[in-house]
Amino acid sequence: MTINWKHVAAHLAFWVLYIIIWGIRDLAFAPTFWDTLDGNVIGSIWYAFGVYVNLFLLVPKLLLKRRKWGYLLSITLLTLIISYGLAKTFEWHYLSIHLGTSEFFGSVQGVANTASDFLVVFGLATCLYFINEWYIKERKLRALESQNLKAELNLLKGQINPHFLFNALNSVHVLIRTNPDLASDTLEKFSDLLSHQLYDIKKDQVSLSDEVQNLDNFIAIQKMRHQDHVVVDWKYQGDLTGKHISPMLFLNFAENAFKHGDTADENGLSTIKIALKITGNDLEFSCINSISSLNANERSNGLGLENVRRRLELIYPNRYMLNVERNDKSYTVHLKLSLNEN
């Protein structure tokens, strides 16, 4: 695990500032600042324990999961433990230093005093935590909105490009004379494909079944266009019901496969294998296309792949794995994705 030293320094600065402020406050009861130092260091240790139990255990496990009554009960219990434990620690610590102070912390008033101090520190630390979380989410949201806009423009300008439109429509024109039924079916798929790319791209999430159908339409149109020299193996398995995904994650991979799969082997054929598998909330997608050894070095990851990788990083941080492999005969994209955050 990588340690974020900036966060460590910020937390240390918080507790140092606490000791200084409380030390200045305690000058009303002590002759010098240094006479307050030992007590405030002891207090900061106890309070830090309570603060981090709240931030790293109670907030994520209870508050963020909307278990409000459990959170309130836990905070009450935590406050009692911290205040009573610290009061007893102070009672023992001041026994040989100042008997009156020791007796004060051994009383109910002493416990109430440590409880009030803890709640002040607790409240301040919790507020700072949520302010920081809000700032991180706002920054991520701005980046995501910007990236989604760029992705949308790239999709509209690049993936549905005039070359693809021209060839697809020209193929349908030919089919109208030779195979009207297939022409009608292809036009329907083409219409669904355009509708998905023009409207669903604006959504944060679409149903996985719609996204798979969109991919199926694209592959069907491409198979119709390249039927003389491209062999396509496309399959998916698993339950798509009730699952959602960010739109247009797969199309770039499939389009690149057909684009670069135009390079045939010695038999005049190219092969493309596209597979999607759903296991619970885990998705696995692979796209493999053959390439000629003469053109193997011409293939690059390209801007499209980097856009997809960036979107995955923003939308599914720590929930995906994207591997791209290339050799003299094939180009492989393998994506693993957790659809729902645990």
C-alpha positions in Angstrom: 0.0 0.0 0.0 1.4 3.4 -1.0 1.5 6.0 1.8 0.2 9.4 1.0 2.7 11.5 2.9 0.8 14.7 2.3 -2.2 13.3 4.1 0.1 12.1 7.0 1.6 15.6 7.2 -1.8 17.2 7.2 -3.1 15.0 10.0 0.1 15.6 12.1 -0.3 19.4 11.6 -3.9 19.1 12.8 -2.9 17.5 16.1 0.1 19.8 16.6 -2.3 22.7 16.1 -4.7 21.1 18.6 -2.0 20.8 21.3 -0.9 24.5 20.7 -4.4 25.9 20.9 -5.4 23.8 23.9 -2.1 24.7 25.6 -2.8 28.4 25.1 -6.3 27.9 26.5 -4.9 26.1 29.5 -2.6 29.0 30.4 -5.5 30.1 32.6 -4.7 27.2 34.9 -1.0 26.7 34.4 2.0 29.0 34.8 3.7 28.2 31.4 2.8 26.6 28.1 5.2 23.7 28.8 3.3 22.8 31.9 0.3 22.1 29.7 2.2 20.0 27.2 2.1 16.6 28.8 -1.7 16.7 29.5 -2.5 17.9 26.0 -0.3 15.2 24.4 -2.1 12.6 26.5 -5.5 14.0 25.5 -4.6 14.2 21.8 -3.7 10.5 21.8 -7.1 9.6 23.3 -9.0 12.0 21.1 -7.1 10.8 17.9 -8.1 7.3 18.7 -11.8 8.3 18.9 -11.5 10.5 15.8 -10.0 7.8 13.6 -12.4 5.1 14.9 -15.1 7.4 13.6 -13.5 8.3 10.3 -12.2 4.9 9.3 -14.8 2.6 10.9 -18.1 4.2 11.9 -18.5 6.7 9.0 -17.9 4.2 6.1 -19.6 1.2 7.9 -22.6 3.0 9.3 -23.1 6.6 8.3 -22.4 6.3 4.6 -24.6 3.2 4.5 -27.5 5.2 6.0 -27.5 3.3 9.3 -28.1 6.5 11.2 -29.4 5.1 14.5 -26.5 2.6 14.6 -24.1 5.5 14.0 -25.6 7.7 16.7 -25.5 4.9 19.2 -21.9 4.1 18.3 -20.9 7.7 18.6 -22.5 8.0 22.0 -20.8 4.8 23.2 -17.4 6.0 21.8 -17.8 9.4 23.5 -18.4 7.7 26.9 -15.4 5.4 26.4 -13.1 8.2 25.4 -14.2 10.7 28.1 -14.2 8.1 30.9 -10.9 6.6 29.8 -9.2 9.9 29.5 -10.6 11.2 32.8 -9.2 8.2 34.6 -5.9 8.6 32.8 -5.7 12.2 33.9 -6.7 11.2 37.5 -3.7 8.9 37.6 -1.4 11.3 35.8 -2.0 14.3 38.0 -2.0 12.3 41.3 1.6 13.1 42.0 1.6 16.5 40.3 -1.5 18.3 41.6 -3.9 16.5 43.9 -6.8 19.0 43.2 -6.6 18.4 39.5 -6.5 14.6 40.0 -9.6 14.7 42.2 -11.4 16.9 39.6 -10.9 14.3 36.8 -12.0 11.6 39.2 -15.4 13.3 39.5 -18.4 13.5 37.2 -17.4 17.0 36.3 -14.0 15.8 35.1 -15.6 13.2 32.8 -18.0 15.8 31.5 -15.0 18.1 30.8 -13.2 15.5 28.8 -16.4 14.6 27.0 -17.0 18.2 25.9 -13.4 18.7 24.7 -13.6 15.4 22.8 -16.9 16.5 21.1 -15.3 19.7 20.0 -12.3 18.0 18.4 -14.5 15.2 17.1 -16.9 17.7 15.4 -14.1 19.7 13.9 -12.3 16.6 12.5 -15.5 15.2 11.1 -16.4 18.5 9.3 -12.9 18.7 7.8 -13.2 15.1 6.6 -16.5 15.8 4.8 -15.2 19.1 3.4 -12.2 17.2 1.9 -14.5 14.4 0.6 -16.8 17.0 -1.0 -13.8 18.7 -2.6 -12.4 15.4 -4.0 -15.9 14.5 -5.4 -16.4 17.9 -7.0 -13.0 17.8 -8.7 -13.7 14.3 -9.9 -17.1 15.3 -11.2 -15.7 18.2 -13.1 -13.0 16.0 -14.7 -15.7 13.3 -15.5 -18.0 15.9 -17.1 -15.2 17.2 -19.2 -14.0 13.7 -20.2 -17.6 12.6 -21.0 -18.0 15.7 -23.2 -14.8 14.9 -25.0 -15.8 11.3 -25.3 -19.1 12.2 -26.7 -17.6 14.5 -29.3 -15.0 11.9 -30.3 -17.7 9.3 -30.7 -20.0 11.5 -32.8 -17.1 12.7 -34.9 -15.0 9.6 -35.1 -16.8 6.3 -34.5 -19.8 7.2 -36.7 -17.6 8.6 -39.4 -18.6 9.4 -43.0 -16.6 6.4 -44.3 -18.6 4.0 -42.2 -21.9 5.7 -43.1 -21.1 5.7 -46.8 -20.1 2.0 -46.9 -23.0 0.8 -44.7 -25.6 2.7 -46.7 -24.1 1.6 -50.0 -24.2 -2.0 -48.9 -27.9 -1.6 -48.0 -28.5 0.0 -51.4 -27.1 -3.1 -53.1 -29.1 -5.4 -50.8 -32.4 -3.7 -51.7 -32.1 -5.2 -55.2 -30.6 -8.6 -54.3 -32.0 -9.4 -50.8 -34.8 -7.0 -49.7 -35.5 -8.8 -46.4 -31.8 -8.6 -45.4 -31.7 -5.0 -46.5 -34.7 -4.2 -44.3 -33.2 -6.0 -41.3 -29.9 -4.2 -41.8 -31.6 -0.8 -42.0 -33.4 -1.5 -38.7 -30.1 -2.5 -37.0 -28.4 0.6 -38.5 -31.3 2.8 -37.2 -30.9 1.3 -33.7 -27.2 1.8 -33.8 -27.5 5.5 -34.7 -30.2 6.0 -32.0 -28.0 4.5 -29.3 -25.0 6.5 -30.3 -26.9 9.8 -30.6 -29.0 9.6 -27.5 -27.7 7.0 -25.0 -24.2 8.5 -25.1 -25.6 11.4 -23.1 -26.6 9.2 -20.2 -24.3 8.2 -17.4 -25.5 4.6 -17.4 -27.5 2.5 -19.8 -28.8 -1.1 -19.3 -26.2 -3.7 -20.1 -28.7 -5.5 -22.4 -29.1 -2.3 -24.5 -25.3 -1.9 -24.7 -24.9 -5.5 -25.8 -27.7 -5.1 -28.4 -25.9 -2.0 -29.7 -22.7 -4.0 -30.1 -24.6 -6.8 -31.7 -26.1 -4.4 -34.3 -22.7 -3.0 -35.1 -21.1 -6.4 -35.5 -24.0 -7.6 -37.7 -23.6 -4.6 -40.0 -19.9 -5.1 -40.2 -20.3 -8.8 -40.9 -22.6 -7.9 -43.8 -20.1 -5.5 -45.2 -17.0 -7.8 -44.8 -18.6 -11.2 -45.4 -16.2 -12.1 -48.2 -13.0 -11.9 -46.2 -13.7 -11.5 -42.5 -14.8 -14.4 -40.2 -16.4 -13.2 -37.0 -17.0 -15.2 -33.8 -19.2 -13.1 -31.5 -20.9 -14.4 -28.4 -21.9 -13.4 -24.9 -23.1 -15.3 -21.9 -24.5 -14.6 -18.5 -27.5 -12.8 -17.0 -27.8 -9.2 -18.3 -31.0 -8.4 -16.3 -30.9 -5.4 -14.0 -27.3 -4.5 -14.8 -26.1 -1.1 -16.0 -22.9 0.2 -17.6 -21.4 3.4 -18.9 -22.3 3.6 -22.6 -20.0 3.0 -25.6 -17.2 1.2 -23.8 -17.1 -1.7 -26.2 -17.7 -0.1 -29.5 -14.2 1.4 -29.9 -12.6 -2.0 -29.5 -14.9 -3.7 -32.0 -14.5 -0.9 -34.5 -10.7 -1.1 -34.3 -10.9 -4.9 -34.8 -12.8 -4.5 -38.1 -10.7 -1.6 -39.2 -7.4 -3.3 -38.7 -8.8 -6.7 -39.4 -9.1 -5.7 -43.0 -5.5 -7.0 -43.4 -6.0 -10.6 -44.5 -3.7 -13.6 -44.0 -2.3 -15.8 -46.8 -5.7 -17.4 -47.3 -7.3 -14.0 -47.9 -9.3 -14.2 -44.6 -9.2 -12.2 -41.4 -10.6 -13.5 -38.1 -12.3 -11.5 -35.3 -13.3 -13.0 -32.0 -15.4 -10.9 -29.6 -16.7 -12.3 -26.3 -18.5 -11.0 -23.3 -19.2 -12.9 -20.1 -21.2 -11.9 -17.0 -20.6 -13.6 -13.7 -22.6 -12.0 -11.0 -21.6 -8.4 -11.0 -18.3 -9.1 -12.8 -18.0 -8.5 -16.5 -15.3 -9.9 -18.8 -14.9 -8.6 -22.4 -12.3 -9.7 -25.0 -11.7 -8.7 -28.6 -9.1 -10.4 -30.7 -8.4 -9.7 -34.4 -5.8 -11.2 -36.7 -3.2 -8.9 -38.2 -0.7 -9.4 -41.0 2.9 -9.7 -40.0 3.7 -7.1 -42.6 1.5 -4.5 -40.8 1.9 -5.7 -37.2 4.1 -2.7 -36.3 1.7 -0.2 -37.7 -0.9 -0.8 -35.1 -0.9 1.6 -32.1 -3.1 2.0 -29.1 -4.5 5.2 -30.5 -6.4 8.1 -29.1 -9.6 6.0 -28.9 -8.1 3.4 -26.6 -6.7 6.1 -24.3 -10.1 7.8 -24.1 -11.7 4.5 -23.1 -9.0 3.9 -20.5 -9.5 7.4 -19.1 -13.2 7.0 -18.8 -12.7 3.6 -17.1 -10.4 5.3 -14.6 -12.9 8.1 -13.8 -16.0 6.0 -13.7 -14.7 2.6 -12.4 -11.6 3.5 -10.3 -10.0 0.4 -8.8 -12.8 -1.7 -10.3 -11.3 -2.6 -13.8 -8.4 -4.2 -15.5 -7.6 -3.4 -19.1 -4.9 -5.3 -20.9 -3.8 -4.8 -24.5 -1.5 -7.4 -26.2 0.0 -7.4 -29.7 2.1 -9.9 -31.5 2.9 -10.7 -35.1 -0.4 -12.4 -35.8 -3.1 -10.9 -33.5 -4.2 -7.9 -31.5 -6.0 -8.6 -28.2 -8.0 -6.4 -25.8 -9.1 -7.9 -22.5 -11.3 -5.9 -20.1 -12.4 -7.0 -16.6 -14.9 -4.8 -14.9 -16.9 -4.8 -11.6 -20.3 -3.3 -12.5 -21.4 -2.6 -8.9 -19.3 -1.1 -6.2 -19.2 -3.3 -3.1 
